[in-house]
Amino acid sequence: MEAAEVTVEGAGLEPGRVGAAVDRLLDALEEVDRDGWYAALEVVRPWSKHNPRLVGEFAHPGAIRWYLRRELRTLLSQGADVTVRASRRRLSFDDPDFFAALDEERFDLRAKKLFLFGPERMALSLDRLSHYCGTPVESFQRYVLFTNYAMHIEAFRERFPDAVGPVRENVQMPAWHHQAEDGGGVSIVNIGVGPANAKTATDHLAVLRPDTMLMIGHCGGLRNHQQIGDFVLATAYLRADHVLDDVLPTTVPVIPTPRLNMFLLDELDDRRVPYRLGTVYTTDNRNWELNQQRPLATMRAARCVAVDMESATIAANGFRYRIPNATLLCVSDRPLHAEPKLAGEAAVFYNNSKRQHLEIALSCLDRVRREHPGGLPSQDLRASDEPLLSGE
Protein backbone atom coordinates (compact mmCIF):
# COMPACT_ATOMS: atom_id res chain seq x y z
CA MET A 1 0.00 0.00 0.00
CA GLU A 2 1.21 3.50 -0.84
CA ALA A 3 2.58 5.42 2.16
CA ALA A 4 0.62 8.40 3.43
CA GLU A 5 1.54 11.91 2.31
CA VAL A 6 3.39 14.02 4.88
CA THR A 7 3.53 17.84 4.80
CA VAL A 8 5.41 20.20 7.11
CA GLU A 9 4.77 23.94 6.92
CA GLY A 10 7.91 25.88 7.77
CA ALA A 11 6.18 29.21 8.42
CA GLY A 12 5.52 29.53 12.10
CA LEU A 13 7.45 26.37 12.98
CA GLU A 14 9.23 26.98 16.25
CA PRO A 15 13.04 26.64 16.00
CA GLY A 16 13.09 23.93 18.63
CA ARG A 17 10.73 21.77 16.56
CA VAL A 18 12.57 21.96 13.25
CA GLY A 19 14.79 18.95 13.96
CA ALA A 20 11.85 16.69 14.79
CA ALA A 21 9.98 17.91 11.71
CA VAL A 22 12.95 17.11 9.49
CA ASP A 23 13.24 13.61 10.96
CA ARG A 24 9.55 13.06 10.29
CA LEU A 25 10.05 13.97 6.62
CA LEU A 26 13.15 11.79 6.31
CA ASP A 27 11.39 8.83 7.90
CA ALA A 28 8.51 9.30 5.46
CA LEU A 29 10.91 9.35 2.49
CA GLU A 30 12.48 6.09 3.61
CA GLU A 31 9.11 4.49 4.26
CA VAL A 32 8.02 5.28 0.71
CA ASP A 33 11.24 3.70 -0.55
CA ARG A 34 10.75 0.55 1.54
CA ASP A 35 7.26 0.19 0.08
CA GLY A 36 8.73 -0.05 -3.43
CA TRP A 37 8.09 3.50 -4.68
CA TYR A 38 10.24 6.39 -5.76
CA ALA A 39 9.88 9.07 -3.10
CA ALA A 40 8.86 12.54 -4.26
CA LEU A 41 9.88 15.64 -2.36
CA GLU A 42 8.00 18.88 -3.09
CA VAL A 43 9.28 22.19 -1.77
CA VAL A 44 7.26 25.40 -1.92
CA ARG A 45 9.42 28.47 -1.28
CA PRO A 46 7.29 31.60 -0.87
CA TRP A 47 10.34 33.87 -1.09
CA SER A 48 11.23 32.76 -4.62
CA LYS A 49 9.64 34.98 -7.26
CA HIS A 50 10.49 32.86 -10.31
CA ASN A 51 10.62 29.28 -8.99
CA PRO A 52 8.53 28.94 -5.85
CA ARG A 53 7.81 25.21 -6.36
CA LEU A 54 10.44 22.55 -6.95
CA VAL A 55 9.97 18.79 -7.07
CA GLY A 56 12.47 15.94 -7.02
CA GLU A 57 12.35 12.16 -6.99
CA PHE A 58 14.70 9.93 -5.00
CA ALA A 59 15.74 6.30 -4.90
CA HIS A 60 17.07 4.99 -1.58
CA PRO A 61 17.00 8.38 0.16
CA GLY A 62 18.57 6.83 3.26
CA ALA A 63 21.90 6.89 1.43
CA ILE A 64 21.90 10.70 1.56
CA ARG A 65 20.01 11.18 4.81
CA TRP A 66 22.66 13.52 6.22
CA TYR A 67 22.45 15.72 3.13
CA LEU A 68 18.67 15.84 3.07
CA ARG A 69 18.58 16.58 6.80
CA ARG A 70 20.85 19.58 6.37
CA GLU A 71 19.01 20.97 3.37
CA LEU A 72 15.50 20.41 4.73
CA ARG A 73 16.45 22.03 8.02
CA THR A 74 17.55 25.13 6.10
CA LEU A 75 14.40 25.20 3.99
CA LEU A 76 12.01 24.82 6.92
CA SER A 77 13.90 27.43 8.93
CA GLN A 78 13.42 29.85 6.04
CA GLY A 79 9.67 29.21 5.95
CA ALA A 80 9.32 26.71 3.12
CA ASP A 81 6.56 24.09 2.98
CA VAL A 82 7.84 20.56 2.36
CA THR A 83 5.78 17.55 1.28
CA VAL A 84 6.79 13.91 0.96
CA ARG A 85 4.73 11.49 -1.10
CA ALA A 86 5.06 8.37 -3.22
CA SER A 87 5.74 9.27 -6.84
CA ARG A 88 5.68 6.08 -8.93
CA ARG A 89 6.58 2.45 -8.63
CA ARG A 90 10.31 1.78 -8.52
CA LEU A 91 11.71 0.23 -11.70
CA SER A 92 13.88 -2.85 -11.48
CA PHE A 93 17.27 -2.84 -13.21
CA ASP A 94 16.03 -5.36 -15.77
CA ASP A 95 12.99 -3.29 -16.72
CA PRO A 96 13.35 -2.11 -20.37
CA ASP A 97 12.27 1.40 -19.32
CA PHE A 98 15.09 1.65 -16.78
CA PHE A 99 17.87 2.01 -19.36
CA ALA A 100 16.18 4.88 -21.20
CA ALA A 101 15.57 6.73 -17.94
CA LEU A 102 19.33 6.92 -17.26
CA ASP A 103 20.03 9.34 -20.12
CA GLU A 104 21.16 12.65 -18.63
CA GLU A 105 20.36 14.39 -21.90
CA ARG A 106 16.69 13.69 -21.15
CA PHE A 107 17.19 15.06 -17.64
CA ASP A 108 18.76 18.43 -18.33
CA LEU A 109 21.41 19.14 -15.71
CA ARG A 110 21.04 22.88 -16.37
CA ALA A 111 17.30 23.06 -15.76
CA LYS A 112 15.68 24.34 -12.59
CA LYS A 113 15.12 21.37 -10.32
CA LEU A 114 15.23 20.18 -6.74
CA PHE A 115 17.85 17.46 -7.27
CA LEU A 116 20.40 16.94 -10.05
CA PHE A 117 19.52 13.31 -10.74
CA GLY A 118 16.53 11.20 -11.59
CA PRO A 119 15.79 8.24 -9.29
CA GLU A 120 16.84 5.63 -11.85
CA ARG A 121 20.24 7.29 -12.24
CA MET A 122 20.55 7.52 -8.47
CA ALA A 123 19.65 3.85 -7.97
CA LEU A 124 22.15 2.62 -10.56
CA SER A 125 24.95 4.82 -9.24
CA LEU A 126 24.43 3.66 -5.67
CA ASP A 127 24.54 0.04 -6.80
CA ARG A 128 27.67 0.52 -8.91
CA LEU A 129 29.43 2.56 -6.25
CA SER A 130 28.96 -0.27 -3.78
CA HIS A 131 30.16 -2.75 -6.39
CA TYR A 132 33.30 -0.84 -7.39
CA CYS A 133 34.29 0.28 -3.88
CA GLY A 134 33.21 -2.78 -1.91
CA THR A 135 31.45 -0.87 0.88
CA PRO A 136 27.82 0.05 1.57
CA VAL A 137 27.03 3.46 0.11
CA GLU A 138 25.82 4.60 3.53
CA SER A 139 29.45 4.37 4.69
CA PHE A 140 30.56 7.26 2.47
CA GLN A 141 31.31 10.50 4.24
CA ARG A 142 30.91 14.15 3.25
CA TYR A 143 34.61 14.66 2.54
CA VAL A 144 36.15 12.43 -0.11
CA LEU A 145 39.79 11.88 -1.06
CA PHE A 146 40.83 10.20 -4.30
CA THR A 147 44.19 8.52 -4.76
CA ASN A 148 45.70 6.19 -7.29
CA TYR A 149 48.08 4.38 -4.96
CA ALA A 150 47.56 1.81 -2.23
CA MET A 151 50.16 3.58 -0.10
CA HIS A 152 47.74 6.43 0.61
CA ILE A 153 45.18 3.87 1.72
CA GLU A 154 47.81 2.41 4.05
CA ALA A 155 48.58 5.84 5.50
CA PHE A 156 44.85 6.52 5.91
CA ARG A 157 44.34 3.27 7.81
CA GLU A 158 47.32 4.05 10.03
CA ARG A 159 45.86 7.48 10.73
CA PHE A 160 42.35 6.09 11.33
CA PRO A 161 42.65 2.52 12.67
CA ASP A 162 38.86 2.39 13.14
CA ALA A 163 38.18 3.08 9.45
CA VAL A 164 35.87 0.62 7.73
CA GLY A 165 36.73 -0.79 4.33
CA PRO A 166 35.62 -3.27 1.69
CA VAL A 167 33.48 -6.17 2.84
CA ARG A 168 34.90 -8.43 0.14
CA GLU A 169 38.22 -8.90 -1.63
CA ASN A 170 39.37 -7.89 -5.10
CA VAL A 171 37.21 -4.82 -5.59
CA GLN A 172 38.17 -2.49 -8.41
CA MET A 173 38.29 0.80 -6.49
CA PRO A 174 38.55 0.00 -2.77
CA ALA A 175 37.23 2.65 -0.37
CA TRP A 176 37.86 3.23 3.33
CA HIS A 177 35.79 5.43 5.60
CA HIS A 178 36.55 7.21 8.86
CA GLN A 179 32.97 7.72 9.94
CA ALA A 180 31.51 10.51 12.05
CA GLU A 181 28.05 11.76 12.95
CA ASP A 182 25.96 13.02 10.04
CA GLY A 183 28.59 11.89 7.55
CA GLY A 184 31.15 14.34 8.92
CA GLY A 185 34.11 12.01 8.51
CA VAL A 186 36.42 11.31 5.58
CA SER A 187 36.33 8.67 2.85
CA ILE A 188 39.25 7.71 0.60
CA VAL A 189 38.93 5.84 -2.70
CA ASN A 190 41.77 4.24 -4.61
CA ILE A 191 40.59 4.88 -8.15
CA GLY A 192 43.68 3.37 -9.75
CA VAL A 193 45.35 4.93 -12.75
CA GLY A 194 43.69 6.73 -15.62
CA PRO A 195 40.81 9.07 -16.45
CA ALA A 196 38.29 6.30 -17.17
CA ASN A 197 38.30 5.20 -13.54
CA ALA A 198 38.28 8.81 -12.36
CA LYS A 199 35.16 9.45 -14.42
CA THR A 200 33.48 6.26 -13.26
CA ALA A 201 34.05 7.01 -9.59
CA THR A 202 32.91 10.63 -9.75
CA ASP A 203 29.92 9.88 -11.99
CA HIS A 204 28.51 7.63 -9.31
CA LEU A 205 29.77 9.42 -6.22
CA ALA A 206 28.00 12.59 -7.36
CA VAL A 207 24.58 11.26 -6.33
CA LEU A 208 25.76 11.22 -2.69
CA ARG A 209 26.36 15.01 -2.84
CA PRO A 210 29.72 15.10 -0.99
CA ASP A 211 30.88 18.45 0.35
CA THR A 212 34.36 18.11 -1.16
CA MET A 213 36.43 15.98 -3.51
CA LEU A 214 40.23 16.18 -3.22
CA MET A 215 42.65 14.41 -5.53
CA ILE A 216 45.92 13.48 -3.81
CA GLY A 217 47.91 11.78 -6.52
CA HIS A 218 51.33 11.87 -8.11
CA CYS A 219 52.51 13.71 -11.17
CA GLY A 220 55.44 14.31 -13.44
CA GLY A 221 57.06 17.65 -12.68
CA LEU A 222 57.76 19.78 -15.75
CA ARG A 223 59.74 22.74 -14.38
CA ASN A 224 63.49 23.07 -13.93
CA HIS A 225 63.35 23.99 -10.26
CA GLN A 226 60.99 21.23 -9.14
CA GLN A 227 62.39 18.31 -7.19
CA ILE A 228 61.11 14.82 -6.50
CA GLY A 229 58.74 15.15 -3.52
CA ASP A 230 57.70 18.75 -4.21
CA PHE A 231 53.97 19.47 -4.18
CA VAL A 232 51.83 20.84 -6.99
CA LEU A 233 48.65 22.75 -6.25
CA ALA A 234 46.58 22.88 -9.42
CA THR A 235 45.14 26.26 -10.35
CA ALA A 236 43.83 25.14 -13.76
CA TYR A 237 43.77 22.11 -16.03
CA LEU A 238 44.46 21.21 -19.63
CA ARG A 239 42.06 18.41 -20.48
CA ALA A 240 43.69 15.83 -22.73
CA ASP A 241 41.88 12.99 -20.95
CA HIS A 242 39.04 12.97 -23.54
CA VAL A 243 36.56 10.97 -21.45
CA LEU A 244 34.20 13.92 -20.88
CA ASP A 245 34.64 15.83 -24.13
CA ASP A 246 31.20 14.85 -25.43
CA VAL A 247 29.37 16.22 -22.38
CA LEU A 248 31.67 19.10 -21.40
CA PRO A 249 33.57 20.74 -24.26
CA THR A 250 37.22 21.48 -23.59
CA THR A 251 36.48 25.14 -24.34
CA VAL A 252 34.64 25.35 -21.00
CA PRO A 253 37.05 26.64 -18.33
CA VAL A 254 37.46 24.26 -15.39
CA ILE A 255 39.33 25.38 -12.29
CA PRO A 256 39.56 24.08 -8.70
CA THR A 257 37.25 25.55 -6.08
CA PRO A 258 39.05 28.75 -4.99
CA ARG A 259 38.27 28.41 -1.30
CA LEU A 260 39.61 24.87 -1.16
CA ASN A 261 42.76 25.99 -2.94
CA MET A 262 43.13 28.82 -0.44
CA PHE A 263 42.94 26.37 2.46
CA LEU A 264 45.48 24.03 0.83
CA LEU A 265 47.82 26.93 0.07
CA ASP A 266 47.68 28.10 3.69
CA GLU A 267 48.51 24.58 4.85
CA LEU A 268 51.45 24.29 2.47
CA ASP A 269 52.79 27.65 3.64
CA ASP A 270 52.34 26.81 7.31
CA ARG A 271 54.31 23.60 6.85
CA ARG A 272 56.98 25.35 4.77
CA VAL A 273 57.12 22.58 2.21
CA PRO A 274 58.21 23.21 -1.38
CA TYR A 275 55.36 23.53 -3.85
CA ARG A 276 54.40 25.05 -7.17
CA LEU A 277 51.12 26.55 -8.35
CA GLY A 278 50.00 26.19 -11.92
CA THR A 279 48.25 24.30 -14.67
CA VAL A 280 48.14 20.52 -14.67
CA TYR A 281 48.03 18.66 -17.96
CA THR A 282 45.87 15.53 -17.67
CA THR A 283 46.35 12.90 -20.37
CA ASP A 284 44.73 9.58 -21.21
CA ASN A 285 48.02 8.30 -22.64
CA ARG A 286 50.16 6.69 -19.95
CA ASN A 287 53.05 6.56 -22.43
CA TRP A 288 52.73 10.09 -23.80
CA GLU A 289 56.53 10.36 -23.82
CA LEU A 290 56.61 7.93 -26.76
CA ASN A 291 54.70 10.42 -28.95
CA GLN A 292 55.71 13.60 -27.23
CA GLN A 293 55.87 16.44 -29.73
CA ARG A 294 52.21 17.51 -29.68
CA PRO A 295 51.64 17.20 -25.90
CA LEU A 296 54.94 18.94 -25.18
CA ALA A 297 54.01 21.86 -27.41
CA THR A 298 50.68 22.19 -25.58
CA MET A 299 52.28 21.93 -22.14
CA ARG A 300 54.81 24.61 -22.99
CA ALA A 301 52.25 26.95 -24.51
CA ALA A 302 50.11 26.68 -21.35
CA ARG A 303 53.14 26.86 -19.00
CA CYS A 304 52.08 23.63 -17.33
CA VAL A 305 53.85 22.65 -14.14
CA ALA A 306 52.84 18.99 -14.02
CA VAL A 307 51.33 16.11 -15.96
CA ASP A 308 49.03 13.40 -14.60
CA MET A 309 46.14 11.15 -15.66
CA GLU A 310 43.21 11.89 -13.34
CA SER A 311 43.06 15.42 -11.94
CA ALA A 312 41.28 17.23 -14.77
CA THR A 313 38.71 14.44 -15.03
CA ILE A 314 37.76 14.76 -11.37
CA ALA A 315 37.67 18.55 -11.65
CA ALA A 316 35.52 18.44 -14.79
CA ASN A 317 32.98 16.15 -13.16
CA GLY A 318 33.09 18.33 -10.05
CA PHE A 319 32.17 21.24 -12.29
CA ARG A 320 29.39 19.30 -14.02
CA TYR A 321 27.86 18.02 -10.82
CA ARG A 322 28.45 21.09 -8.61
CA ILE A 323 30.86 19.47 -6.13
CA PRO A 324 33.69 21.55 -4.62
CA ASN A 325 37.01 20.04 -5.66
CA ALA A 326 40.75 20.61 -5.68
CA THR A 327 43.98 18.82 -6.56
CA LEU A 328 47.17 18.43 -4.52
CA LEU A 329 49.79 16.36 -6.32
CA CYS A 330 53.29 15.28 -5.40
CA VAL A 331 56.10 15.14 -7.96
CA SER A 332 57.21 11.53 -8.37
CA ASP A 333 59.33 11.94 -11.53
CA ARG A 334 60.68 14.61 -13.86
CA PRO A 335 60.33 13.26 -17.40
CA LEU A 336 61.92 16.30 -19.07
CA HIS A 337 64.95 16.32 -16.79
CA ALA A 338 66.33 12.78 -17.03
CA GLU A 339 64.51 11.66 -13.88
CA PRO A 340 61.93 9.08 -15.01
CA LYS A 341 59.91 7.07 -12.51
CA LEU A 342 62.05 4.02 -11.76
CA ALA A 343 61.19 1.22 -9.38
CA GLY A 344 63.90 1.71 -6.74
CA GLU A 345 63.69 5.47 -6.45
CA ALA A 346 59.90 5.39 -6.57
CA ALA A 347 59.68 3.10 -3.56
CA VAL A 348 61.76 5.49 -1.45
CA PHE A 349 59.74 8.50 -2.61
CA TYR A 350 56.41 6.81 -1.87
CA ASN A 351 57.43 5.87 1.66
CA ASN A 352 58.67 9.39 2.44
CA SER A 353 55.75 11.31 0.96
CA LYS A 354 52.59 9.39 1.75
CA ARG A 355 51.94 10.51 5.35
CA GLN A 356 52.73 14.17 4.78
CA HIS A 357 50.61 14.27 1.63
CA LEU A 358 47.65 12.76 3.45
CA GLU A 359 48.05 15.00 6.51
CA ILE A 360 48.00 18.16 4.40
CA ALA A 361 44.77 17.07 2.75
CA LEU A 362 43.18 16.07 6.07
CA SER A 363 44.14 19.39 7.66
CA CYS A 364 42.46 21.19 4.78
CA LEU A 365 39.29 19.16 5.28
CA ASP A 366 39.38 19.86 9.01
CA ARG A 367 39.28 23.56 8.19
CA VAL A 368 36.39 23.10 5.78
CA ARG A 369 34.51 21.17 8.46
CA ARG A 370 35.25 23.83 11.07
CA GLU A 371 34.57 26.96 9.02
CA HIS A 372 31.83 25.66 6.70
CA PRO A 373 29.85 22.98 8.56
CA GLY A 374 26.94 23.55 6.21
CA GLY A 375 29.07 23.01 3.13
CA LEU A 376 31.23 25.36 1.12
CA PRO A 377 29.47 28.34 -0.50
CA SER A 378 27.98 27.08 -3.73
CA GLN A 379 27.49 30.23 -5.74
CA ASP A 380 30.69 29.61 -7.70
CA LEU A 381 29.53 26.10 -8.64
CA ARG A 382 26.29 26.80 -10.47
CA ALA A 383 24.47 29.48 -12.34
CA SER A 384 21.53 31.40 -10.93
CA ASP A 385 19.02 29.20 -12.77
CA GLU A 386 20.17 25.83 -11.43
CA PRO A 387 19.77 25.50 -7.68
CA LEU A 388 20.07 22.45 -5.52
CA LEU A 389 17.47 22.20 -2.80
CA SER A 390 17.85 25.28 -0.59
CA GLY A 391 19.48 27.47 -3.24
CA GLU A 392 17.55 30.38 -4.73
Secondary structure, 3 states (H helix, E strand, C coil): CCCCCEEEECCCCCHHHHHHHHHHHHHHHHHHHHCCEEEEEEEECCCCCCCCEEEEEECCHHHHHHHHHHHHHHHHHCCCEEEEEEEEECCCCCCHHHHHHCCCCCCCCCCCCCCCCCHHHHHHHHHHHHHHHCCCHHHCCCEEEEECCHHHHHHHHHHCCCCECCCCCCCCCCEEEECCHHHCCEEEEECCCCHHHHHHHHHHHHHHCCCEEEECCEEEECCCCCCCCCEEEEEEEEEECCCCCCCCCCCCCCCCCHHHHHHHHHHHHHHCCCEEEEEEEEECCCCHHHHCHHHHHHHHHCCCCEEECCHHHHHHHHHHCCCCEEEEEEEEEEHHHCECCCHHHHHHHHHHHHHHHHHHHHHHHHHHHHHCCCCCCCCCCCCCCCCCCCCC
